[in-house]
Amino acid sequence: MKKIKKFHLIRIALLFGAVALILFVLPREDHQSYIYELNQPWRYQLLTADFNVPIRPDSGSTKKMQDSIERNFIPFVRYDEATATQNIDKFKKAIEGKIPPAEITKFTSLLDAVYKRGLVSSDTYQHISGLRPPKVRLLKEIKGSNVAETIDASAMFSPSKAYDFIDSAYNISIGETQSRPLEAEVAKALNVCLVPNYDDDTEADGKYRAEEFTVIAGALGVIKPGQRIVDRGEIITPQIFTNLNTYMELLAQKNHNTEVSNTYFYLGQGLYIAIWFVLLYFFLANYRPEFYRSNKRMIFLISFITLFVIFDILVFEFFANGVYLVPFAAVPITVMIFFDSRSAIFALLTTVMISALVAIFPLLFIFLELFVGLVATYSLRQLSQRSQLLRTALFTFICYVVGYLVMCLVTDGDLSQFSWRFIGVFAVNAVMLSFAYILILIVERIFGFTSTVTLVELSDINNRILRRLAEDAPGTFQHSMQVSTLASEAARAIGANTQLVRTGALYHDIGKMESPVFFTENQHGVNPHKGLNPETSAQKIISHVTGGVALANKWKLPAVIRDFITEHHGKGVTKYFYNTAVNESNGEPVDRSRFEYPGPNPRSKETAIVMMADAVEAASRSLKDYTPESINSLVDKIIDGQAAEGNFKDSPISYRDVEKVKETFKKRLATIYHSRIAYPELHAKDTPALEHPEDKKTPN
């Protein structure tokens, strides 16, 4: 009961952990992310408003209206009555005694005329000069409220214009036909005393400008809920562009201020992610129970999918079109190496559907990634060479390009939106996929799995382990080669892992290297078992299993290879020495356990096949007559005996599989030990040469 609870707790913890991690890195928006450009067609479906969206003027119209307001704005001024009196008195004092009194009177009267017409700042004068007619505004308090009064400013001066006016009027008054510069003291005093009596009212200016700007920035209308904002294929005009920006801005603000909405949104995302993982669980539990029951395999699969989705989200956040940079075809390739093709396809489906949460074009994304991932899976049924990955990478690039062209035609009806940038992204994707070999090696090291590539490398008879086996125990090496050939053909016949069987068979007897002479295939006339009691001899034979495991650990052979060493005899008995011990016991009981192999019995189809092949190949060497009948009888006797002893009860191999294995062994042994035609002896000493070379041929 505790084991069952722990089993389910691990699965639940994996599910919740994966969902939580993915939710943590997902973008914090509860709406579709859109990419759109001014004067370009809208590439998505019809977009309607979820709430009232104010129609604001587009940026171009707003700028024109702002410029118009600036040009036609009537500035505000403050009138200071004391300014004229103070500056006229100041002028008199400045030039008193420096020019005749009559001259002073002329200048003061001209100053008084200037102040009566009005004196404003240079900036204000320049602005009102552009108005038709020139005017300014004064704020007056009437019945407790400020009222703006507009006055004519066509006669007003700026300080420089007032100076020119006084200069010109003075010269005319003294009868000068040509303008004569004023005396230095007079000019200096005028420059100091020409101070505006209509001063700029910056406070009123700012207030009234802001009000007028607010009016033009106000909504021109409202897009009500359900009404169209933009439709598919519609050109994004400046006004539509402004409406879209307004909608996105208000939507982000609404979501930011609505915690309940965010909660439901995150709940929806979490349930969406959980549904796909639960579907993956159901598939494995019903169709691949051996994978589902393995904690190590499930931890790898869920962690791998989760990390891949997180990587996709992060790339999406930092790179344009980032989702297409991620080599999703690496998911089925990696999973297929350690599981099978169906599990790989379902893992691809789960990864793509969860990653679609951040895709800008979900339909395009799902179609492309599933299309490319399935082609990659079909093109790489079994990875045994690194060059196969390069071929698959090329296939994926071609599929990306074809799929992209198809989607352009489906969505737009032409190739007007075709972008070479996407082709470059697909090329980068294919290059990254070619490095999946490194990813497979990392998974092997972390989880202790064994890939087909590793098995192929281990089956190379020139590697140091098998080369040493050939040198130290040549008979065992030849026996292992024959077992490997028999077992791999049988594995192919029943759909087992052929490469695993071939490699495991080569290593199943490496323990015999420790004491090769104790095994028949390595003996040359001298039998070291003579003089030993049956129990000691049995222990010498049994030790090749424990010794093989020790060597496998020393050389860090994969666990799946160690299984062949421990299981190829199962918990069987060394019958020769056990029977000898019983016959020599004179009726005394014999401890059977002293003659048993440590086991366990085969727990997979592959180790069961090697057990059968090992026993059949060894026994076939003792046949005196290699006829089809004798070979068939031998195979049936040995394998039926193993089945009767329960050696296959822990293995998923079926009776039908066992029968196919037997038939394969019979055919293969009949081929190996087929009878040959006897060559005739040559009796005559001198034989004349034949005329034609073809006549020299003899049958094989």
C-alpha positions in Angstrom: 0.0 0.0 0.0 2.8 2.4 0.9 4.5 1.7 -2.4 1.3 2.4 -4.3 0.9 5.7 -2.4 4.5 6.7 -3.1 4.1 5.8 -6.8 1.1 8.0 -7.2 2.6 10.8 -5.1 5.6 11.0 -7.4 3.4 11.2 -10.4 1.2 14.0 -8.8 4.3 15.9 -7.7 5.8 15.7 -11.2 2.5 17.0 -12.6 2.1 20.0 -10.2 5.8 20.8 -10.4 5.7 21.0 -14.2 2.6 23.1 -14.3 3.9 25.5 -11.6 7.3 26.0 -13.3 5.7 26.7 -16.7 3.2 29.1 -15.2 6.0 30.9 -13.4 7.8 31.8 -16.6 4.7 32.4 -18.8 4.2 36.1 -19.9 1.8 37.9 -17.5 -0.8 38.9 -20.1 -4.2 37.4 -20.5 -4.7 38.4 -24.1 -3.3 37.4 -27.4 0.0 39.1 -28.2 -0.2 40.9 -31.5 2.5 42.3 -33.8 1.3 44.9 -36.2 2.7 47.8 -38.2 1.4 51.0 -39.7 0.2 50.7 -43.3 0.5 46.9 -43.2 -2.4 44.4 -43.4 -3.8 42.9 -40.2 -2.8 39.3 -40.3 -5.1 37.9 -37.5 -8.7 37.1 -37.3 -11.4 39.8 -36.7 -10.6 41.8 -33.6 -13.6 43.2 -31.7 -13.7 45.3 -28.5 -14.3 43.7 -25.1 -15.3 47.0 -23.6 -15.8 50.7 -24.6 -12.7 51.9 -26.5 -12.5 55.7 -27.0 -11.6 56.7 -30.6 -8.7 59.1 -30.2 -7.3 61.2 -33.0 -4.3 59.5 -34.7 -0.9 61.0 -34.0 -0.7 62.8 -37.4 -4.0 64.6 -36.9 -3.2 65.4 -33.3 0.1 67.0 -34.3 -1.6 69.1 -37.0 -4.2 70.3 -34.5 -1.6 71.0 -31.9 0.4 73.1 -34.4 -2.8 75.0 -35.3 -3.5 75.8 -31.7 0.0 77.0 -31.2 -0.2 79.3 -34.2 -3.6 80.8 -33.3 -3.4 80.9 -29.6 -4.0 84.4 -28.2 -1.5 85.0 -25.4 -2.5 86.2 -22.0 -0.9 89.4 -20.5 -1.1 91.4 -17.2 -1.5 95.2 -17.4 0.6 97.1 -14.9 -0.5 100.8 -14.8 2.4 101.8 -12.6 5.1 100.6 -15.0 4.7 103.6 -17.3 5.0 106.2 -14.6 7.9 104.5 -12.9 9.9 104.1 -16.1 9.2 107.7 -17.4 10.4 109.1 -14.0 13.4 106.8 -14.2 14.2 108.1 -17.7 14.0 111.7 -16.6 16.4 111.2 -13.8 18.8 109.2 -16.0 19.2 112.1 -18.6 18.6 115.1 -16.4 21.3 117.7 -17.0 22.7 115.8 -20.0 20.3 117.2 -22.6 18.3 120.4 -22.8 14.9 120.4 -20.9 13.0 120.8 -24.1 14.6 117.6 -25.4 13.7 115.8 -22.2 10.0 116.9 -22.7 10.0 115.5 -26.2 11.4 112.1 -25.1 9.0 111.8 -22.1 6.0 112.6 -24.3 7.1 109.9 -26.8 7.6 107.4 -23.9 4.1 108.2 -22.6 2.7 107.6 -26.1 4.4 104.2 -26.3 3.1 103.1 -22.9 -0.4 104.2 -23.8 -0.4 102.1 -27.0 1.1 99.2 -25.0 4.5 97.6 -24.6 4.8 93.8 -24.6 7.8 91.4 -24.5 9.7 90.5 -27.7 8.4 86.9 -27.8 4.8 88.0 -27.3 5.1 90.7 -30.0 6.5 88.1 -32.5 3.7 85.7 -31.7 0.8 88.2 -32.0 2.3 89.6 -35.2 1.3 86.3 -36.8 -2.3 86.7 -35.7 -4.9 88.3 -38.0 -5.6 90.8 -36.4 -3.0 90.9 -33.6 -4.5 90.6 -30.1 -3.9 89.6 -26.6 -6.1 88.6 -23.7 -6.4 90.0 -20.2 -8.0 88.2 -17.2 -10.4 90.4 -15.4 -12.3 89.5 -12.2 -16.0 90.0 -12.7 -18.4 89.0 -9.9 -15.8 86.8 -8.3 -14.8 84.9 -11.4 -12.0 85.4 -13.9 -13.2 86.5 -17.4 -10.9 86.6 -20.4 -11.1 89.9 -22.3 -9.6 90.1 -25.8 -8.0 93.4 -26.7 -6.6 94.7 -30.0 -2.8 94.6 -30.1 -2.2 96.0 -33.5 -0.7 99.3 -32.0 1.4 97.6 -29.4 5.2 97.7 -29.4 8.0 95.4 -28.4 11.0 97.2 -26.7 13.0 97.2 -30.0 10.0 98.5 -32.0 9.3 101.2 -29.4 12.9 102.3 -29.5 12.7 102.6 -33.3 9.4 104.5 -33.0 10.9 107.1 -30.6 14.0 107.4 -32.6 12.0 108.1 -35.8 9.5 110.4 -34.1 12.2 112.5 -32.5 14.1 113.0 -35.7 10.9 114.1 -37.4 10.1 116.6 -34.6 13.4 118.3 -35.0 13.1 118.5 -38.7 15.8 115.9 -39.6 15.2 114.5 -43.1 17.5 111.5 -42.4 17.5 109.5 -39.3 20.2 110.5 -36.9 21.4 108.2 -34.1 20.3 109.3 -30.7 22.9 110.5 -28.3 24.5 107.7 -26.3 23.1 108.8 -22.9 19.5 109.0 -24.3 19.9 105.7 -26.1 21.1 104.0 -22.9 18.4 105.4 -20.8 15.7 104.3 -23.3 17.0 100.8 -23.4 16.8 100.6 -19.6 13.4 102.2 -19.3 11.5 100.5 -22.1 10.0 97.8 -19.8 6.7 96.1 -21.0 3.6 97.4 -19.1 1.7 94.4 -20.6 3.7 91.5 -19.0 3.3 87.8 -20.0 0.8 85.9 -17.9 2.5 82.5 -18.0 0.1 80.9 -15.5 -3.0 81.7 -17.6 -1.2 80.8 -20.8 -0.4 77.3 -19.5 -3.9 76.7 -18.1 -5.7 77.7 -21.3 -3.3 76.0 -23.6 -3.7 72.7 -21.6 -7.5 73.0 -21.9 -7.4 73.5 -25.7 -5.0 70.5 -26.0 -7.3 68.4 -23.9 -10.1 69.2 -26.3 -8.3 67.9 -29.3 -7.0 64.8 -27.4 -10.5 63.9 -26.4 -12.4 60.9 -27.9 -13.9 61.4 -31.3 -16.3 58.6 -30.5 -16.5 55.2 -28.9 -16.0 51.6 -30.1 -18.6 49.7 -28.2 -18.2 46.0 -27.0 -18.6 43.6 -29.9 -17.9 46.2 -32.5 -15.0 45.8 -35.0 -11.6 47.3 -34.3 -9.9 45.8 -37.3 -10.6 42.8 -39.6 -8.3 40.3 -41.3 -6.5 41.7 -44.3 -7.5 45.3 -43.5 -4.7 47.9 -44.0 -3.7 49.5 -40.7 -4.3 53.2 -41.2 -3.0 55.8 -38.7 -6.5 55.9 -37.1 -6.7 52.1 -36.8 -3.2 52.0 -35.5 -4.2 54.6 -32.8 -7.3 52.5 -32.0 -5.2 49.4 -31.6 -2.8 51.1 -29.3 -5.6 52.5 -27.2 -7.2 49.1 -26.9 -4.0 47.4 -25.9 -3.2 50.1 -23.4 -6.7 49.9 -21.8 -6.6 46.1 -21.8 -3.3 46.0 -20.0 -4.5 48.6 -17.5 -7.7 46.7 -16.9 -5.9 43.4 -16.4 -3.4 45.0 -14.1 -6.1 46.5 -11.9 -8.3 43.4 -11.9 -6.8 40.7 -9.6 -9.8 38.4 -9.9 -9.5 38.5 -13.7 -5.8 37.6 -13.4 -6.6 34.7 -11.0 -9.1 33.2 -13.4 -6.7 33.7 -16.3 -3.8 31.9 -14.5 -6.2 29.2 -13.4 -7.2 28.7 -17.1 -3.6 28.5 -18.2 -2.8 26.0 -15.4 -5.7 23.8 -16.3 -4.7 23.9 -20.0 -1.2 22.8 -19.2 -2.3 20.1 -16.8 -4.8 18.7 -19.3 -2.0 17.9 -21.8 0.2 16.3 -19.1 -2.7 14.2 -17.9 -3.4 13.1 -21.4 0.3 12.1 -21.7 -0.1 10.2 -18.4 -3.2 8.3 -19.7 -1.4 7.3 -22.9 1.6 5.9 -21.0 -0.4 4.2 -18.3 -2.6 2.4 -20.9 -0.3 1.8 -23.8 3.2 2.0 -22.3 2.8 0.8 -18.7 6.4 -0.3 -18.5 7.5 3.3 -19.0 4.8 4.7 -16.7 5.8 2.4 -13.9 9.4 3.6 -14.1 10.1 6.6 -11.8 13.4 7.3 -13.6 11.7 7.4 -17.1 8.8 9.5 -15.9 11.0 12.0 -14.1 13.1 12.3 -17.3 10.1 12.7 -19.6 8.2 15.3 -17.6 11.4 17.2 -16.8 12.5 17.2 -20.4 9.2 18.5 -21.7 8.9 21.1 -19.0 12.5 22.4 -19.5 11.9 22.5 -23.3 8.7 24.5 -22.9 10.5 26.9 -20.5 13.4 27.3 -22.9 10.8 28.1 -25.7 9.1 30.7 -23.5 12.4 32.4 -22.6 13.5 32.5 -26.3 10.2 34.0 -27.2 10.6 36.7 -24.7 14.0 37.8 -25.9 14.1 37.1 -29.6 11.8 38.1 -32.5 10.2 34.9 -33.9 12.0 33.1 -31.1 9.6 30.2 -31.0 10.8 29.1 -34.4 14.4 29.2 -33.3 13.7 26.3 -30.9 14.3 22.9 -32.5 11.1 21.1 -31.4 12.1 18.1 -33.6 14.7 17.3 -30.9 11.9 16.3 -28.6 10.6 13.3 -30.5 14.2 12.3 -31.5 15.5 12.3 -27.9 12.4 10.6 -26.5 12.4 8.0 -29.2 16.0 7.0 -28.4 15.1 6.1 -24.8 11.4 5.2 -25.2 9.7 4.4 -28.6 8.3 6.2 -31.6 4.7 6.4 -30.3 5.7 7.9 -27.0 8.0 10.3 -28.9 5.1 11.5 -31.0 2.8 12.0 -28.0 5.6 13.9 -26.2 6.0 16.1 -29.2 2.2 16.8 -29.3 2.3 17.7 -25.5 5.3 20.0 -25.9 3.9 21.8 -29.0 0.4 22.4 -27.6 1.7 23.8 -24.3 4.3 26.0 -26.1 1.5 27.4 -28.3 0.4 29.5 -25.4 3.1 32.0 -26.3 3.0 31.7 -30.1 2.1 34.8 -32.0 0.5 32.8 -34.8 -0.8 29.6 -33.0 -2.1 27.9 -36.1 1.1 28.4 -38.1 3.2 27.3 -35.0 1.2 24.1 -34.3 1.1 23.1 -38.0 4.8 23.7 -38.6 6.1 22.1 -35.4 3.9 19.0 -35.7 4.7 18.6 -39.4 8.4 19.0 -38.9 8.5 16.8 -35.7 6.6 13.9 -37.3 8.9 14.0 -40.4 11.9 14.0 -38.1 10.5 11.0 -36.2 9.8 9.0 -39.4 13.2 9.8 -40.9 15.1 8.6 -37.9 13.6 5.3 -36.8 16.8 4.3 -35.0 19.8 6.6 -34.3 23.0 4.6 -34.8 25.3 7.2 -36.5 25.8 10.9 -36.0 25.5 11.5 -39.7 21.8 10.5 -39.4 21.2 13.6 -37.4 22.6 15.8 -40.1 20.3 14.2 -42.6 17.3 14.7 -40.3 18.3 18.3 -39.8 18.3 18.8 -43.5 14.8 17.2 -43.8 13.5 19.5 -41.0 14.8 22.6 -42.8 13.1 21.6 -46.0 9.8 20.8 -44.2 9.9 24.2 -42.4 10.3 26.0 -45.7 7.5 24.0 -47.4 5.2 24.3 -44.4 5.8 28.1 -44.2 5.0 28.5 -47.9 1.8 26.4 -47.5 0.7 28.6 -44.5 1.4 31.8 -46.5 -0.9 30.5 -49.3 -3.6 29.4 -46.9 -3.7 32.6 -44.8 -3.0 35.2 -47.5 -3.9 33.5 -50.7 -0.5 34.6 -52.1 3.2 35.0 -51.2 3.0 38.7 -50.5 3.7 38.2 -46.8 6.6 35.8 -47.5 9.7 36.8 -45.4 13.2 35.6 -45.9 13.8 36.3 -42.3 11.8 33.2 -41.4 13.9 31.2 -43.7 17.0 32.3 -41.8 15.3 31.4 -38.5 14.5 27.9 -39.9 18.1 27.5 -40.9 19.3 28.3 -37.4 16.7 25.8 -36.1 18.1 23.0 -38.3 21.7 23.8 -37.2 20.6 23.6 -33.5 18.9 20.3 -34.2 22.1 18.7 -35.5 23.6 19.2 -32.0 20.9 16.9 -30.5 23.6 14.3 -30.2 25.1 16.2 -27.4 21.7 16.5 -25.7 21.3 12.7 -25.9 24.7 12.2 -24.3 23.8 14.5 -21.4 20.6 12.6 -20.8 22.5 9.3 -20.8 24.9 10.6 -18.2 22.2 12.1 -15.9 19.6 9.4 -16.1 21.7 6.4 -16.8 19.9 5.6 -20.0 21.6 3.9 -23.0 21.1 5.1 -26.5 21.4 3.1 -29.7 24.6 5.1 -30.6 26.2 3.9 -27.4 25.2 0.3 -28.1 26.6 0.5 -31.6 29.9 1.8 -30.1 30.0 -1.0 -27.5 29.3 -3.6 -30.2 32.5 -2.7 -32.1 34.7 -5.8 -31.7 37.8 -3.6 -31.8 37.0 -1.8 -28.5 39.3 -2.6 -25.6 36.9 -4.9 -23.7 35.9 -7.2 -26.6 39.5 -7.2 -27.9 40.7 -8.4 -24.5 37.9 -11.1 -24.5 39.2 -12.3 -27.9 42.8 -12.5 -26.6 42.1 -14.0 -23.2 39.2 -16.3 -24.0 39.1 -16.8 -27.8 36.6 -19.6 -27.6 34.2 -17.6 -25.5 34.6 -14.7 -27.9 33.6 -16.9 -30.8 30.7 -18.3 -28.8 29.5 -14.7 -27.9 29.7 -13.8 -31.6 27.5 -16.8 -32.6 25.1 -16.0 -29.8 24.9 -12.4 -30.9 24.1 -13.4 -34.4 21.4 -15.9 -33.4 19.8 -13.6 -30.8 19.7 -10.5 -33.0 17.9 -12.4 -35.8 15.4 -13.7 -33.2 14.9 -10.2 -31.8 14.2 -8.9 -35.3 11.6 -11.6 -35.8 9.6 -10.7 -32.7 10.1 -7.0 -32.8 12.5 -6.7 -29.9 15.4 -4.3 -29.6 17.8 -5.8 -32.1 20.8 -3.6 -31.4 20.4 -4.1 -27.6 20.3 -7.9 -28.1 23.3 -7.9 -30.4 25.4 -5.8 -28.0 24.2 -7.6 -24.8 25.0 -11.0 -26.3 28.6 -9.9 -27.0 29.1 -9.0 -23.3 27.1 -11.7 -21.5 30.1 -14.0 -20.9 32.9 -11.4 -20.2 33.3 -12.9 -16.7 34.9 -15.9 -18.3 38.0 -13.8 -18.9 39.0 -14.3 -15.2 39.4 -18.1 -15.6 38.9 -19.0 -19.2 40.3 -22.6 -19.0 37.4 -23.7 -16.8 35.0 -23.4 -19.8 34.8 -26.0 -22.5 35.1 -23.6 -25.5 38.5 -22.4 -24.2 40.0 -25.8 -23.4 42.6 -27.5 -25.5 42.9 -31.1 -24.3 43.4 -30.2 -20.6 40.3 -30.1 -18.4 41.0 -28.4 -15.0 37.7 -29.7 -13.6 39.3 -33.2 -13.3 40.2 -33.6 -9.7 37.7 -31.0 -8.4 34.5 -32.0 -6.6 31.3 -31.1 -8.5 30.4 -28.3 -6.1 33.8 -26.5 -6.6 33.5 -26.9 -10.3 30.0 -25.5 -10.2 31.2 -22.5 -8.2 33.9 -21.9 -10.8 31.3 -21.9 -13.6 28.9 -19.7 -11.6 31.6 -17.2 -10.8 31.6 -16.0 -14.4 28.3 -14.2 -13.7 29.5 -12.4 -10.5 32.9 -11.8 -12.1 31.3 -10.4 -15.2 29.2 -8.0 -13.1 32.4 -6.8 -11.3 34.2 -6.2 -14.7 31.1 -4.4 -16.0 31.1 -2.1 -13.0 34.9 -1.5 -13.4 34.5 -0.6 -17.0 31.3 1.4 -16.3 29.1 -0.6 -18.8 25.5 0.5 -18.9 22.9 -1.1 -16.6 21.1 -2.7 -19.6 24.3 -4.5 -20.5 24.8 -5.7 -17.0 21.3 -7.2 -17.1 22.5 -9.6 -19.8 25.4 -10.8 -17.6 23.2 -11.5 -14.6 20.1 -12.8 -16.4 21.4 -15.0 -19.2 21.4 -18.0 -16.9 18.7 -16.7 -14.6 18.3 -18.8 -11.5 19.1 -21.9 -13.4 21.3 -24.8 -12.2 24.6 -26.0 -13.5 23.0 -29.3 -14.5 26.2 -31.2 -15.4 27.8 -30.7 -12.0 24.5 -30.9 -10.1 23.6 -34.2 -11.7 27.2 -35.5 -11.1 27.0 -34.5 -7.4 23.6 -36.3 -7.0 24.9 -39.4 -8.7 28.0 -39.4 -6.5 26.2 -38.6 -3.3 25.2 -42.3 -2.6 21.7 -41.1 -1.6 22.8 -38.2 0.6 20.9 -35.0 0.1 22.7 -32.4 -2.1 22.2 -28.7 -1.5 20.7 -27.5 -4.8 21.3 -23.8 -4.0 25.1 -24.4 -4.2 24.7 -25.2 -7.9 22.3 -22.3 -8.8 23.2 -19.2 -10.6 22.5 -15.9 -8.6 19.9 -14.7 -11.2 17.5 -13.0 -11.5 15.6 -14.7 -14.3 15.2 -12.6 -17.5 13.0 -9.6 -17.0 12.9 -8.4 -20.6 12.3 -9.9 -24.0 15.9 -9.2 -24.9 17.6 -11.0 -22.0 15.2 -13.9 -22.5 16.3 -14.2 -26.1 19.9 -14.2 -25.2 19.3 -16.9 -22.5 17.8 -19.1 -25.2 20.4 -18.4 -27.8 23.2 -19.0 -25.3 22.0 -22.4 -24.3 21.1 -23.5 -27.9 24.5 -22.3 -29.4 26.5 -24.1 -26.6 24.5 -27.3 -27.0 24.6 -27.3 -30.8 28.4 -27.8 -30.6 27.9 -31.2 -29.1 25.7 -32.6 -31.9 27.2 -35.5 -33.8 24.9 -35.2 -36.8 23.7 -31.8 -38.0 20.5 -32.8 -39.7 17.3 -30.7 -39.7 15.7 -33.3 -37.4 18.5 -33.2 -34.9 18.7 -29.4 -34.9 14.9 -29.1 -34.5 14.9 -31.6 -31.7 17.8 -29.8 -29.9 16.2 -26.4 -30.1 12.8 -27.6 -28.9 14.3 -29.6 -26.0 16.4 -26.8 -24.7 13.9 -23.9 -24.9 10.9 -26.0 -23.8 13.0 -27.1 -20.8 13.8 -23.5 -19.9 10.1 -22.6 -20.2 9.1 -25.6 -18.0 11.6 -24.4 -15.3 9.9 -21.0 -15.3 12.8 -19.1 -16.6 10.6 -16.8 -18.7 7.9 -16.1 -16.1 9.3 -12.6 -15.2 9.8 -11.7 -18.9 7.1 -10.0 -21.1 7.9 -12.5 -23.8 4.8 -14.4 -25.0 4.4 -18.1 -26.1 4.0 -16.9 -29.7 7.3 -15.0 -29.4 9.0 -18.1 -28.0 7.8 -20.1 -31.0 9.1 -17.5 -33.4 12.4 -17.5 -31.6 12.6 -21.3 -32.0 11.8 -21.2 -35.7 14.5 -18.5 -36.2 17.1 -20.6 -34.3 16.3 -23.7 -36.4 16.7 -21.9 -39.7 19.8 -20.1 -38.6 21.5 -23.3 -37.2 20.5 -25.2 -40.3 22.3 -22.6 -42.4 25.4 -22.6 -40.2 25.7 -26.4 -40.1 24.5 -27.2 -43.6 26.1 -30.3 -45.1 28.8 -29.7 -47.8 29.4 -31.7 -51.1 32.5 -33.9 -50.8 35.2 -33.0 -53.2 36.4 -36.0 -55.3 40.0 -37.3 -54.9 42.4 -37.0 -57.7 43.7 -40.6 -58.6 45.7 -40.0 -61.8 49.2 -38.5 -61.4 49.3 -36.8 -64.7 46.1 -35.1 -65.9 46.1 -33.2 -69.2 45.1 -29.5 -69.1 41.5 -28.7 -69.9 40.8 -26.6 -73.0 38.3 -24.2 -71.3 38.8 -22.6 -67.9 35.1 -23.1 -67.1 35.7 -26.9 -67.1 37.9 -26.4 -64.0 34.9 -25.3 -61.9 33.8 -27.7 -59.2 30.5 -27.5 -57.2 30.7 -26.0 -53.7 
